[in-house]
Amino acid sequence: MATTQILLIRHGETDWNLERRLQGHLDIALNQVGERQAQALARCLDGVALDAIFSSDLQRAQQTAVPLAAARNLPLQLDAGLRERCYGALEGLRYPEAAERFPEAYAALMGRDVDFRYPAGVHVAETMREFYQRAVHALLAILASADRTRIAIVTHGGVLDCIYRYANSLPLEQPRNCDIFNASINRLSWNTEWAQPLRVDGWADVAHLDELTLDEVDR
C-alpha cells in the first residue's frame, strides 16, 4: 500500500482571529494579512507536486487555497465536512461576551464538555464529539477516494486539532497540547498497513511567513 503525504493547512488570518471572535460556520473573509499569507504559502510550496487540493467551503479557507490551486492549474475541491465546528449562538462573540451572555455554554466550552450543545444561533451547534466525528470522517473519505502521493487540505483550527488528536490517539477531554497557527503547514502521512495509519511528520510550520515579517520591517 502506497503512502499518502498530507499537507494540512489552516486558513490565513481574519479580522475575527485578531479580535478572538468565535467564527464557526459564519463565513468570514481573510484580511489583508491573511491574503498575503495565502500568497506566501503558495510560493513556499512552489515546485511541490500535489495530486489534489481540498478545502473547506467557507471563504477564509477557499481564499487561502486558491493561490495554491491556481499555481498548479488544479481544481479546488470543496468539502463542507472540513468546516470549522459550529458554535451556535456563540458564533460572532468574543470570549468575554460569550461568558457574559451564555455562562453555562461558556463553562462547557472552557471545560471541554464533549457532549454539551450550545444554544442555537444562525446555525444549530455541534457537540465537540459530533464535530470530531465529522472532521475525521471527512479526512478518511478523502483518503479513501483515490490513491494519491501527496494532497493538500486547507481547513480550520478546530479541524487541525481533531486530526492531531486522531493521529495521536488523544482524548477529546484533554486540553490542546499542540500549536495551531494561521496559514501553518502541518505534515502527515497515511498508510493503512501501519498500526496507526495516520502519522504526524511535522507540525505548525510557519517558516514561510517569515518573509511577511521582513516586508513589514522594510516598510
DRENPA-3360 file (N, C-alpha, C; in nm, 2 decimals, always signed):
BEGIN
1 = MATTQILL = +0.08/-0.12/+0.00/+0.00/+0.00/+0.00/+0.09/+0.12/+0.00 ~ +0.07/+0.21/-0.10/+0.14/+0.34/-0.10/+0.11/+0.43/+0.01 ~ +0.20/+0.51/+0.05/+0.18/+0.62/+0.15/+0.14/+0.75/+0.09 ~ +0.04/+0.81/+0.14/-0.01/+0.94/+0.10/+0.04/+1.04/+0.20 ~ +0.11/+1.14/+0.14/+0.15/+1.26/+0.23/+0.04/+1.36/+0.23 ~ +0.02/+1.42/+0.34/-0.09/+1.52/+0.36/-0.03/+1.65/+0.41 ~ -0.06/+1.76/+0.33/-0.02/+1.89/+0.38/-0.15/+1.95/+0.44 ~ -0.16/+1.95/+0.57/-0.28/+2.00/+0.64/-0.26/+2.15/+0.67;
9 = IRHGETDW = -0.34/+2.24/+0.62/-0.31/+2.38/+0.63/-0.43/+2.45/+0.69 ~ -0.40/+2.54/+0.79/-0.50/+2.62/+0.84/-0.52/+2.75/+0.75 ~ -0.64/+2.80/+0.75/-0.66/+2.92/+0.67/-0.58/+3.04/+0.72 ~ -0.57/+3.14/+0.64/-0.49/+3.26/+0.68/-0.57/+3.35/+0.78 ~ -0.51/+3.46/+0.82/-0.57/+3.54/+0.92/-0.69/+3.61/+0.88 ~ -0.79/+3.63/+0.97/-0.91/+3.71/+0.95/-0.91/+3.82/+1.06 ~ -0.99/+3.92/+1.04/-1.01/+4.02/+1.15/-1.06/+3.96/+1.27 ~ -1.15/+3.86/+1.26/-1.21/+3.79/+1.37/-1.11/+3.71/+1.45;
17 = NLERRLQG = -1.00/+3.66/+1.38/-0.89/+3.59/+1.45/-0.83/+3.69/+1.55 ~ -0.80/+3.81/+1.50/-0.73/+3.92/+1.58/-0.82/+3.96/+1.69 ~ -0.95/+3.96/+1.67/-1.04/+4.00/+1.78/-1.08/+3.89/+1.87 ~ -1.03/+3.77/+1.84/-1.07/+3.65/+1.91/-1.22/+3.63/+1.92 ~ -1.28/+3.64/+1.81/-1.43/+3.61/+1.80/-1.44/+3.47/+1.74 ~ -1.54/+3.40/+1.80/-1.57/+3.26/+1.75/-1.63/+3.27/+1.61 ~ -1.57/+3.21/+1.52/-1.61/+3.22/+1.38/-1.71/+3.10/+1.34 ~ -1.67/+2.98/+1.37/-1.75/+2.87/+1.34/-1.79/+2.86/+1.20;
25 = HLDIALNQ = -1.92/+2.85/+1.18/-1.98/+2.84/+1.04/-2.00/+2.97/+0.98 ~ -1.98/+3.08/+1.05/-2.00/+3.21/+0.99/-1.89/+3.24/+0.88 ~ -1.93/+3.29/+0.77/-1.84/+3.29/+0.65/-1.76/+3.42/+0.65 ~ -1.65/+3.42/+0.72/-1.57/+3.54/+0.74/-1.45/+3.53/+0.64 ~ -1.42/+3.65/+0.57/-1.32/+3.66/+0.47/-1.18/+3.68/+0.54 ~ -1.07/+3.65/+0.46/-0.94/+3.68/+0.51/-0.93/+3.83/+0.51 ~ -0.84/+3.88/+0.60/-0.80/+4.02/+0.60/-0.68/+4.04/+0.51 ~ -0.62/+4.16/+0.50/-0.51/+4.18/+0.41/-0.39/+4.09/+0.45;
33 = VGERQAQA = -0.36/+4.08/+0.58/-0.25/+3.99/+0.62/-0.28/+3.85/+0.58 ~ -0.40/+3.80/+0.59/-0.44/+3.66/+0.55/-0.42/+3.64/+0.40 ~ -0.45/+3.74/+0.32/-0.43/+3.73/+0.18/-0.29/+3.72/+0.14 ~ -0.20/+3.79/+0.21/-0.06/+3.79/+0.19/+0.00/+3.65/+0.24 ~ -0.06/+3.60/+0.35/-0.02/+3.47/+0.40/-0.05/+3.36/+0.29 ~ -0.16/+3.37/+0.23/-0.20/+3.27/+0.13/-0.10/+3.28/+0.01 ~ -0.06/+3.40/-0.03/+0.04/+3.41/-0.14/+0.17/+3.35/-0.09 ~ +0.21/+3.38/+0.03/+0.34/+3.33/+0.08/+0.34/+3.17/+0.09;
41 = LARCLDGV = +0.22/+3.12/+0.13/+0.21/+2.97/+0.13/+0.23/+2.91/-0.01 ~ +0.16/+2.97/-0.11/+0.18/+2.92/-0.24/+0.32/+2.93/-0.29 ~ +0.39/+3.04/-0.26/+0.53/+3.05/-0.30/+0.62/+2.95/-0.24 ~ +0.59/+2.92/-0.11/+0.67/+2.82/-0.03/+0.66/+2.68/-0.09 ~ +0.54/+2.65/-0.14/+0.51/+2.52/-0.19/+0.53/+2.51/-0.35 ~ +0.58/+2.62/-0.40/+0.61/+2.61/-0.55/+0.71/+2.50/-0.58 ~ +0.67/+2.42/-0.67/+0.76/+2.30/-0.71/+0.73/+2.17/-0.63 ~ +0.64/+2.18/-0.53/+0.60/+2.06/-0.46/+0.48/+2.00/-0.53;
49 = ALDAIFSS = +0.49/+1.88/-0.58/+0.39/+1.82/-0.66/+0.27/+1.78/-0.57 ~ +0.15/+1.82/-0.62/+0.03/+1.78/-0.55/-0.07/+1.71/-0.64 ~ -0.13/+1.61/-0.60/-0.23/+1.53/-0.68/-0.37/+1.59/-0.67 ~ -0.39/+1.66/-0.56/-0.53/+1.71/-0.54/-0.52/+1.82/-0.43 ~ -0.61/+1.91/-0.43/-0.62/+2.02/-0.33/-0.77/+2.03/-0.28 ~ -0.79/+2.01/-0.15/-0.92/+2.01/-0.09/-0.93/+2.13/+0.00 ~ -1.05/+2.18/+0.01/-1.07/+2.30/+0.10/-1.21/+2.29/+0.17 ~ -1.22/+2.34/+0.29/-1.35/+2.38/+0.34/-1.42/+2.47/+0.25;
57 = DLQRAQQT = -1.55/+2.47/+0.25/-1.63/+2.56/+0.16/-1.64/+2.70/+0.21 ~ -1.60/+2.73/+0.34/-1.60/+2.86/+0.39/-1.49/+2.95/+0.32 ~ -1.52/+3.07/+0.30/-1.44/+3.15/+0.21/-1.30/+3.18/+0.27 ~ -1.28/+3.18/+0.40/-1.15/+3.21/+0.46/-1.05/+3.09/+0.42 ~ -1.11/+2.97/+0.41/-1.03/+2.85/+0.37/-1.01/+2.86/+0.22 ~ -1.12/+2.88/+0.14/-1.11/+2.89/+0.00/-1.01/+2.99/-0.05 ~ -1.01/+3.11/+0.01/-0.92/+3.22/-0.03/-0.78/+3.18/+0.00 ~ -0.75/+3.10/+0.10/-0.62/+3.05/+0.13/-0.57/+2.95/+0.03;
65 = AVPLAAAR = -0.66/+2.87/-0.02/-0.63/+2.76/-0.11/-0.62/+2.80/-0.25 ~ -0.69/+2.91/-0.29/-0.69/+2.95/-0.43/-0.55/+2.97/-0.50 ~ -0.46/+3.05/-0.43/-0.33/+3.06/-0.50/-0.26/+2.93/-0.52 ~ -0.27/+2.84/-0.42/-0.21/+2.71/-0.43/-0.26/+2.63/-0.55 ~ -0.39/+2.63/-0.57/-0.45/+2.56/-0.68/-0.42/+2.63/-0.81 ~ -0.43/+2.76/-0.81/-0.41/+2.83/-0.94/-0.27/+2.81/-0.99 ~ -0.17/+2.80/-0.90/-0.03/+2.78/-0.95/-0.01/+2.65/-1.01 ~ -0.10/+2.55/-0.99/-0.09/+2.42/-1.05/-0.19/+2.39/-1.15;
73 = NLPLQLDA = -0.28/+2.48/-1.17/-0.40/+2.46/-1.26/-0.48/+2.34/-1.22 ~ -0.49/+2.32/-1.08/-0.57/+2.21/-1.03/-0.71/+2.26/-0.98 ~ -0.81/+2.19/-1.00/-0.94/+2.23/-0.94/-0.94/+2.23/-0.79 ~ -1.01/+2.32/-0.73/-1.02/+2.33/-0.58/-1.14/+2.25/-0.54 ~ -1.12/+2.14/-0.47/-1.23/+2.05/-0.44/-1.29/+2.09/-0.30 ~ -1.41/+2.14/-0.30/-1.47/+2.20/-0.17/-1.54/+2.08/-0.10 ~ -1.53/+2.09/+0.03/-1.59/+1.98/+0.12/-1.64/+2.05/+0.24 ~ -1.77/+2.05/+0.26/-1.83/+2.11/+0.38/-1.80/+2.03/+0.51;
81 = GLRERCYG = -1.75/+1.91/+0.49/-1.71/+1.83/+0.61/-1.58/+1.89/+0.67 ~ -1.51/+1.97/+0.60/-1.39/+2.03/+0.65/-1.41/+2.17/+0.72 ~ -1.54/+2.20/+0.74/-1.57/+2.33/+0.81/-1.53/+2.33/+0.95 ~ -1.51/+2.45/+1.01/-1.49/+2.46/+1.15/-1.61/+2.41/+1.23 ~ -1.59/+2.39/+1.35/-1.71/+2.35/+1.44/-1.81/+2.46/+1.44 ~ -1.94/+2.42/+1.45/-2.05/+2.52/+1.46/-2.07/+2.54/+1.61 ~ -2.06/+2.67/+1.65/-2.08/+2.71/+1.79/-2.21/+2.77/+1.82 ~ -2.31/+2.76/+1.73/-2.44/+2.81/+1.75/-2.44/+2.96/+1.79;
89 = ALEGLRYP = -2.51/+2.99/+1.90/-2.53/+3.13/+1.94/-2.40/+3.19/+1.98 ~ -2.29/+3.12/+2.01/-2.17/+3.17/+2.05/-2.09/+3.23/+1.93 ~ -2.13/+3.20/+1.81/-2.06/+3.25/+1.69/-2.08/+3.40/+1.68 ~ -1.97/+3.47/+1.65/-1.97/+3.61/+1.64/-1.93/+3.68/+1.77 ~ -1.92/+3.61/+1.88/-1.89/+3.67/+2.01/-1.75/+3.65/+2.04 ~ -1.69/+3.76/+2.11/-1.56/+3.74/+2.18/-1.58/+3.66/+2.30 ~ -1.47/+3.60/+2.35/-1.49/+3.51/+2.47/-1.55/+3.58/+2.59 ~ -1.51/+3.71/+2.63/-1.58/+3.77/+2.74/-1.73/+3.79/+2.71;
97 = EAAERFPE = -1.77/+3.82/+2.59/-1.91/+3.84/+2.56/-1.98/+3.70/+2.57 ~ -1.92/+3.60/+2.53/-1.98/+3.46/+2.54/-2.00/+3.43/+2.69 ~ -1.90/+3.46/+2.77/-1.91/+3.43/+2.91/-2.02/+3.51/+2.98 ~ -2.04/+3.63/+2.94/-2.15/+3.71/+3.00/-2.29/+3.67/+2.95 ~ -2.30/+3.64/+2.82/-2.44/+3.62/+2.77/-2.48/+3.47/+2.78 ~ -2.38/+3.38/+2.78/-2.41/+3.24/+2.79/-2.32/+3.17/+2.89 ~ -2.33/+3.20/+3.02/-2.24/+3.15/+3.11/-2.23/+2.99/+3.12 ~ -2.34/+2.92/+3.11/-2.34/+2.78/+3.11/-2.26/+2.72/+2.99;
105 = AYAALMGR = -2.29/+2.78/+2.87/-2.23/+2.73/+2.75/-2.08/+2.77/+2.75 ~ -2.04/+2.88/+2.81/-1.90/+2.92/+2.81/-1.83/+2.83/+2.91 ~ -1.89/+2.79/+3.02/-1.83/+2.70/+3.11/-1.80/+2.57/+3.05 ~ -1.90/+2.52/+2.96/-1.88/+2.40/+2.89/-1.77/+2.41/+2.79 ~ -1.76/+2.52/+2.72/-1.65/+2.55/+2.63/-1.51/+2.54/+2.69 ~ -1.50/+2.61/+2.80/-1.37/+2.61/+2.87/-1.34/+2.48/+2.94 ~ -1.44/+2.41/+2.98/-1.42/+2.28/+3.05/-1.42/+2.16/+2.95 ~ -1.42/+2.19/+2.82/-1.42/+2.08/+2.72/-1.52/+1.97/+2.74;
113 = DVDFRYPA = -1.64/+2.01/+2.76/-1.75/+1.92/+2.78/-1.79/+1.87/+2.64 ~ -1.76/+1.74/+2.61/-1.76/+1.69/+2.48/-1.90/+1.67/+2.42 ~ -2.00/+1.66/+2.51/-2.14/+1.64/+2.47/-2.23/+1.75/+2.49 ~ -2.18/+1.87/+2.53/-2.27/+1.98/+2.55/-2.30/+2.05/+2.42 ~ -2.43/+2.08/+2.40/-2.47/+2.16/+2.28/-2.50/+2.30/+2.31 ~ -2.43/+2.39/+2.25/-2.45/+2.54/+2.28/-2.59/+2.58/+2.22 ~ -2.65/+2.68/+2.28/-2.78/+2.73/+2.22/-2.76/+2.76/+2.07 ~ -2.87/+2.74/+2.00/-2.87/+2.76/+1.86/-2.86/+2.91/+1.83;
121 = GVHVAETM = -2.80/+2.95/+1.72/-2.79/+3.08/+1.67/-2.84/+3.08/+1.53 ~ -2.76/+3.14/+1.44/-2.79/+3.13/+1.30/-2.78/+2.99/+1.25 ~ -2.70/+2.91/+1.31/-2.69/+2.77/+1.29/-2.71/+2.69/+1.41 ~ -2.74/+2.56/+1.40/-2.76/+2.47/+1.51/-2.62/+2.42/+1.55 ~ -2.58/+2.43/+1.68/-2.45/+2.40/+1.72/-2.42/+2.25/+1.72 ~ -2.29/+2.21/+1.71/-2.25/+2.08/+1.71/-2.18/+2.05/+1.85 ~ -2.20/+1.94/+1.91/-2.12/+1.90/+2.02/-1.97/+1.88/+1.98 ~ -1.88/+1.88/+2.07/-1.74/+1.85/+2.04/-1.73/+1.71/+1.98;
129 = REFYQRAV = -1.80/+1.62/+2.03/-1.79/+1.48/+1.98/-1.84/+1.47/+1.84 ~ -1.95/+1.53/+1.81/-2.01/+1.53/+1.67/-1.91/+1.60/+1.58 ~ -1.85/+1.71/+1.62/-1.76/+1.78/+1.53/-1.64/+1.69/+1.50 ~ -1.58/+1.63/+1.61/-1.47/+1.54/+1.59/-1.50/+1.43/+1.49 ~ -1.61/+1.37/+1.51/-1.65/+1.26/+1.42/-1.67/+1.31/+1.27 ~ -1.72/+1.42/+1.26/-1.74/+1.48/+1.12/-1.61/+1.51/+1.06 ~ -1.52/+1.58/+1.13/-1.39/+1.62/+1.08/-1.31/+1.49/+1.04 ~ -1.30/+1.39/+1.13/-1.22/+1.27/+1.10/-1.28/+1.20/+0.98;
137 = HALLAILA = -1.41/+1.19/+0.97/-1.48/+1.12/+0.86/-1.45/+1.19/+0.73 ~ -1.45/+1.32/+0.73/-1.41/+1.40/+0.61/-1.27/+1.36/+0.56 ~ -1.18/+1.36/+0.65/-1.04/+1.33/+0.62/-1.03/+1.18/+0.56 ~ -1.09/+1.09/+0.63/-1.09/+0.95/+0.59/-1.15/+0.93/+0.45 ~ -1.26/+1.00/+0.43/-1.33/+0.99/+0.30/-1.24/+1.04/+0.19 ~ -1.17/+1.15/+0.21/-1.08/+1.20/+0.11/-0.97/+1.10/+0.08 ~ -0.91/+1.04/+0.19/-0.80/+0.94/+0.17/-0.85/+0.82/+0.10 ~ -0.98/+0.78/+0.12/-1.03/+0.66/+0.06/-1.07/+0.67/-0.08;
145 = SADRTRIA = -1.08/+0.80/-0.13/-1.15/+0.82/-0.26/-1.06/+0.79/-0.38 ~ -0.92/+0.79/-0.36/-0.83/+0.76/-0.47/-0.69/+0.75/-0.41 ~ -0.61/+0.67/-0.48/-0.47/+0.66/-0.44/-0.39/+0.79/-0.49 ~ -0.34/+0.86/-0.40/-0.26/+0.98/-0.43/-0.13/+0.98/-0.35 ~ -0.03/+1.04/-0.41/+0.10/+1.05/-0.34/+0.10/+1.16/-0.24 ~ +0.05/+1.28/-0.28/+0.05/+1.40/-0.19/-0.07/+1.48/-0.22 ~ -0.13/+1.52/-0.11/-0.25/+1.61/-0.12/-0.24/+1.73/-0.03 ~ -0.31/+1.84/-0.05/-0.32/+1.95/+0.04/-0.46/+1.96/+0.08;
153 = IVTHGGVL = -0.48/+1.99/+0.21/-0.62/+2.02/+0.27/-0.61/+2.15/+0.34 ~ -0.69/+2.24/+0.30/-0.70/+2.37/+0.37/-0.83/+2.38/+0.45 ~ -0.81/+2.40/+0.58/-0.93/+2.39/+0.67/-0.91/+2.49/+0.78 ~ -0.96/+2.45/+0.90/-0.97/+2.54/+1.01/-0.90/+2.48/+1.14 ~ -0.88/+2.57/+1.23/-0.80/+2.53/+1.35/-0.86/+2.42/+1.43 ~ -1.00/+2.42/+1.44/-1.06/+2.31/+1.51/-1.05/+2.17/+1.44 ~ -1.05/+2.18/+1.31/-1.03/+2.05/+1.23/-0.88/+2.00/+1.25 ~ -0.79/+2.10/+1.25/-0.65/+2.06/+1.27/-0.64/+1.99/+1.41;
161 = DCIYRYAN = -0.70/+2.04/+1.51/-0.70/+1.99/+1.64/-0.76/+1.85/+1.64 ~ -0.87/+1.83/+1.58/-0.93/+1.69/+1.57/-0.84/+1.59/+1.50 ~ -0.78/+1.63/+1.39/-0.69/+1.54/+1.32/-0.57/+1.51/+1.40 ~ -0.51/+1.60/+1.47/-0.40/+1.58/+1.55/-0.43/+1.48/+1.66 ~ -0.55/+1.50/+1.72/-0.59/+1.41/+1.83/-0.61/+1.27/+1.77 ~ -0.67/+1.26/+1.65/-0.69/+1.13/+1.59/-0.56/+1.06/+1.57 ~ -0.46/+1.13/+1.51/-0.34/+1.07/+1.48/-0.26/+1.02/+1.60 ~ -0.28/+1.09/+1.71/-0.20/+1.06/+1.83/-0.29/+0.99/+1.94;
169 = SLPLEQPR = -0.41/+0.95/+1.91/-0.50/+0.88/+2.00/-0.52/+0.96/+2.13 ~ -0.54/+1.09/+2.12/-0.56/+1.18/+2.23/-0.71/+1.19/+2.26 ~ -0.75/+1.19/+2.39/-0.89/+1.21/+2.42/-0.94/+1.35/+2.40 ~ -1.06/+1.37/+2.37/-1.12/+1.50/+2.34/-1.12/+1.59/+2.47 ~ -1.13/+1.52/+2.58/-1.14/+1.60/+2.71/-1.00/+1.66/+2.75 ~ -0.89/+1.61/+2.69/-0.76/+1.66/+2.72/-0.74/+1.80/+2.66 ~ -0.68/+1.90/+2.74/-0.66/+2.03/+2.68/-0.56/+2.01/+2.56 ~ -0.58/+2.10/+2.47/-0.49/+2.10/+2.35/-0.34/+2.12/+2.38;
177 = NCDIFNAS = -0.26/+2.03/+2.32/-0.12/+2.04/+2.35/-0.03/+2.06/+2.23 ~ -0.10/+2.12/+2.12/-0.02/+2.15/+2.00/-0.05/+2.29/+1.96 ~ +0.04/+2.35/+1.89/+0.02/+2.48/+1.84/-0.06/+2.48/+1.71 ~ -0.14/+2.58/+1.69/-0.22/+2.59/+1.57/-0.22/+2.73/+1.52 ~ -0.15/+2.76/+1.41/-0.13/+2.89/+1.36/-0.20/+2.91/+1.23 ~ -0.23/+3.04/+1.20/-0.29/+3.07/+1.07/-0.19/+3.05/+0.96 ~ -0.23/+2.99/+0.85/-0.15/+2.96/+0.73/-0.04/+2.87/+0.76 ~ -0.05/+2.79/+0.87/+0.06/+2.69/+0.90/+0.05/+2.57/+0.81;
185 = INRLSWNT = +0.16/+2.50/+0.79/+0.17/+2.38/+0.72/+0.19/+2.27/+0.82 ~ +0.11/+2.17/+0.82/+0.12/+2.05/+0.91/+0.13/+1.93/+0.83 ~ +0.23/+1.85/+0.84/+0.26/+1.74/+0.75/+0.23/+1.61/+0.82 ~ +0.15/+1.53/+0.75/+0.11/+1.39/+0.80/+0.13/+1.29/+0.69 ~ +0.14/+1.16/+0.73/+0.14/+1.05/+0.63/+0.03/+0.95/+0.67 ~ -0.02/+0.89/+0.56/-0.13/+0.79/+0.58/-0.09/+0.66/+0.50 ~ -0.10/+0.55/+0.58/-0.07/+0.42/+0.52/-0.15/+0.32/+0.60 ~ -0.25/+0.25/+0.54/-0.33/+0.16/+0.61/-0.26/+0.04/+0.66;
193 = EWAQPLRV = -0.14/+0.01/+0.61/-0.07/-0.10/+0.66/+0.00/-0.08/+0.80 ~ +0.01/+0.05/+0.84/+0.07/+0.08/+0.97/-0.03/+0.05/+1.08 ~ +0.02/+0.03/+1.20/-0.06/+0.00/+1.31/-0.15/+0.12/+1.34 ~ -0.09/+0.24/+1.34/-0.17/+0.37/+1.34/-0.16/+0.43/+1.20 ~ -0.26/+0.42/+1.12/-0.24/+0.46/+0.98/-0.20/+0.61/+0.96 ~ -0.24/+0.69/+1.05/-0.21/+0.84/+1.03/-0.10/+0.87/+1.12 ~ +0.01/+0.94/+1.07/+0.13/+0.97/+1.14/+0.16/+1.12/+1.12 ~ +0.19/+1.19/+1.23/+0.23/+1.33/+1.22/+0.38/+1.34/+1.20;
201 = DGWADVAH = +0.42/+1.40/+1.08/+0.56/+1.41/+1.05/+0.62/+1.55/+1.08 ~ +0.54/+1.65/+1.09/+0.58/+1.78/+1.12/+0.46/+1.87/+1.15 ~ +0.48/+1.96/+1.24/+0.36/+2.03/+1.28/+0.39/+2.18/+1.30 ~ +0.29/+2.27/+1.27/+0.30/+2.41/+1.29/+0.41/+2.48/+1.23 ~ +0.44/+2.45/+1.10/+0.55/+2.51/+1.02/+0.50/+2.64/+0.97 ~ +0.56/+2.75/+1.01/+0.52/+2.88/+0.96/+0.65/+2.96/+0.91 ~ +0.75/+2.88/+0.88/+0.88/+2.95/+0.83/+0.85/+3.03/+0.71 ~ +0.75/+2.99/+0.62/+0.72/+3.06/+0.50/+0.66/+3.20/+0.52;
209 = LDELTLDE = +0.62/+3.22/+0.65/+0.56/+3.35/+0.68/+0.67/+3.45/+0.73 ~ +0.79/+3.41/+0.74/+0.90/+3.50/+0.78/+0.92/+3.61/+0.69 ~ +0.89/+3.59/+0.55/+0.91/+3.69/+0.45/+0.81/+3.80/+0.48 ~ +0.70/+3.78/+0.53/+0.60/+3.88/+0.56/+0.65/+3.97/+0.67 ~ +0.71/+3.91/+0.77/+0.77/+3.99/+0.88/+0.88/+4.08/+0.83 ~ +0.96/+4.03/+0.74/+1.07/+4.11/+0.68/+1.01/+4.22/+0.60 ~ +0.90/+4.20/+0.53/+0.83/+4.30/+0.45/+0.79/+4.42/+0.54 ~ +0.73/+4.38/+0.65/+0.69/+4.48/+0.74/+0.80/+4.57/+0.79;
217 = VDR = +0.92/+4.51/+0.82/+1.03/+4.58/+0.87/+1.08/+4.68/+0.76 ~ +1.08/+4.63/+0.63/+1.13/+4.71/+0.52/+1.04/+4.83/+0.50 ~ +0.92/+4.82/+0.54/+0.83/+4.94/+0.52/+0.86/+5.04/+0.63;
% end
